[in-house]
Amino acid sequence: MDYAVEFLEQNRAFGELIRGGEASAPIPTCPGWNLDQLLRHVGRGDRWAAQLITDRVDDYLDPRTVPNGKPPSDPDGAIAWLHEGAQRLIDAIDDVGAESPVWTFLGSRPASWWVRRRLHEATVHRADAALALGVGYSLTPELAADAISEWLERVAAQAGSNEAALPLDDGQTVHLHADDHGLGAAGEWTIRAGGHRITWSHGHDKGDVALRGGAVDLLLAVVRRVAVADTDIAVFGDASIWQNWLDRTPF
């Protein structure tokens, strides 16, 4: 998968969706935000990541300090600002080299890590906008499956790093199965808790609770944008374990 190409395409699609909406429209899946704030969040985040890379920042950088971190007030200017921020990130990675180590909130990672992170930031926030505006949302199964994997990588890296309870109790397992044609092992995930850690792997397995459905539905359920009951996802086993997972994973 060419993450840079996918990132720019998702950024473009997000911008076109925003362009057709009312700036003050509330975003139910991001309580307290409206469409304009969602645009600013995504656009500033891309510029923030670009600055982290360009300036070789070695610690947390307050996004509010990013130059030109707010979009223009006119709609067309705001969309252009959004797209410019995405291109700035791609250019920053090209300038330093995709494998150059850079700061991330998970520790040092190759610069290319940021384009995948920002890609899936865009895929999920485009869903937020679509749900708020009552329009359809589509994503290829391959991209949705990769977004689930990227999400799980972050959950596993951050779980147990503070005093918060793990998303699963020790010994519990969750299995996700995307039944889209052609995904194969990339469309199955088994998540385990043990030793105050969360681990996961691809492949077919059983879990204390298992969810089976389309990759897009699974993604939106995993990131708490839709309830499983509102999708065609089938749940097998102990549904309370799934609910605990949702309650304990970051928003």
N, C-alpha and C positions, 0 to 999 in steps of 0.2 A: 504494500500500500504506500502510495506517495503522500505522506502526511502534509507536505507543503501544499500540494495541489488541492487536497481535500479541505485543508484549513481555509484556503482562500475561497473555495467554493461555498463552504458553510458560512463564512463571513459575509459573502455576497448575498446568499439566500436570507440570512438573518437581517441584513440591511434592507432588502426588498420587502420583507414582512413588516419591519418597523415602519418603513416609508408609508405603508398603507393603513397604519393605525393611528389612533388618537393618542397624543403624547401623555395625556393624563389618565389613560386607561389603567386601572389597577391590575396587578399581577397576582392572582390568588395563590400561586405556587411559590411566590416570593413575598410573603406578607409585608406590607408597608411600602412596597415599591410600586411605581407606575412604569409605563413603557419607556418614558424618557430616562428614568433612573436605570432601567435595565440596559438600555443602549449605552449609557455612560459607564456602567459597570464593565460591560464587555469591552468597549473601546479603550477605556483607561487601562484595563487589565493587559491588553495586548501591548500598549505602549510601556507599561510598567515592566513587563517581561523583556521587551526590547532594551530598555535602559539597563536592567540588571545585567544583560549580556554585554552590551556595548561598553558600559563603564566597569565591567569586571567586578561588580559589587560582591563583597564577601560576607555580607550579613543582610538582615531584613531591611528592606527599603519601604518607607511609608508611601503607598500609592498616591496619596494626596500631594506629594512633592513632585510628581512627574510633570515635566513641562507640557503645556498644552493638553492638560488632562481632562478638560471639559469640552464637550462638543459645541459648535456654533448653535445659535438659537434657530436659524432657519433650517427646515427639514432637509433640503438637498445638501446644505453644507454639513449637517450632522452626519449624513450617510457617507459623504466623501471623507469626513474625518475618521469615521469607523474603518473604512477601507484602507485609508492611509496608515492607520495604526497597525493593521494586519500586515501590510507590506513592509512596514518598518521592522516588524519582528523577523520576517523572512530575511530581510537584508542584513539584520544584525547577526543572524546565525551564519549567513554566507560569509560575512566579514571575518568572524572569529574562527570559523570552522565548526562543522557539525559535531565533531568529537571533543571539542575543547571543553574542559570542565568548568561549570558555572554554578553559582548558588541557586538552590531551590529550597522550598520549605521542607523537603525530605532529605536535605543534605546535598552534597556535590553530585551533579549529574552532567552528562554531555549536553551541550547547548541544544541539540536537536530534541531533547526531552521536552523543551518548552513548546515546540510547535504541536506536538501531540497533545499536551495538556491544554493548550489554548484551542485546539481543534475541538476537543470534547467539551470544553467550556461553551463553545459556540453551539454545538449540537444540542446540548441540554437547555441552554437559554433560548434557543430558537423554539424548542418545545414549550417553554414557559410563555413566550409571546404568542405562539399559535393557540395554546389553551386559553389564554386571556382574551384573544380576539375571536375565538370560536371558529377557527379555520382548521383545515386538515394539516396533518403533520406526517411527512414521509422521510424515510431514511433507509439506505440500503441495509440489508441484514448484516453484511460484512462490517460496515461502519458501526452499526449498533453493537455488534458483538465485540468489536475492538474497544468501544466505549465502556462496556461492562468490564472487560479485562483491565483497562486503565483505572477504572474506579476501584476495582479490587486490589490492584497494586498499591494504590494510595491508602486504602483502608488497612491493608496488611502492614504497610510501613509505619502507620501512625498508631495503630492499636497497641495498647499497653504502654504507650510513652508518657501517659499521665495517670491520674488517679481515677479516671472514668472507667466504668465497667466495660469489659470487652463486649462486642456485639453478640457473642455466643458464650454460653457457659462451657467450662472445660469438658472436652470430649464430644461436644455437639457438632453436628455436620449439617450443611445445607447444600443441596444439589440444584443447579439451574441447568435447564436443557432448552436451548433454542431449536425449534423443530423446522426452521427454514431449510429448504433444499440446498445442499452443497456446502454447508458450514462445517460439517464433520466435527472433529474434536475441538476446533476453535469455537464451537457453539455450545460447549458443555463446560461447566465449572463445578468443582467440589470444594467447598469452603470448610475448614476445620478450625477448631479452637483447642489449644493445648499448650501447657507451659507458659501461660499468660501471653500467648501469641496467637495471631490469626495467620493461617497459611491457606493457600488454594492451589489447585492444579486443574489443567484441562483434562477432559476425558470422561467416559461414561462410568458412573458409579452410583451407589445408593446414598441417600442422606436421611437424617432424622426427619427432615422436611424436604420435599422436592417440588420445584415449580417447572412446568413445561408449557411453552407457548412460543409465539414469535419473538425474535430478537428485539424488535423495537418495543413491544409491550414489556418484555423483561427489563430492558434498560429503564424505561420510564417508571416501572414499579420499583426497581432497585434504588433509583435516585429519588424516590418518593414524589414523583410528579403525578402519578395516577395510582389509584387503589387497585389491587389485584381483582377485586370484585367487579370493577368496571372494565375489565379486559376479558379476553378469551383464555387467559392463563388457567391451567389446571393445577391444583395444589394437592399433594399427597403427603400423608404423615401428619406430624404435629405442627399445626398452623401457629401455635403460640410461640414456637421457636422463630418462625419467620417474623412474627410481630415484634419479638424482642430485638431481632436483627435491625428492623426498621427503626425502632425506638432508640437504639444505641449507636446508629451510624450517623456521621455528620451530615448536616443539611446541604 
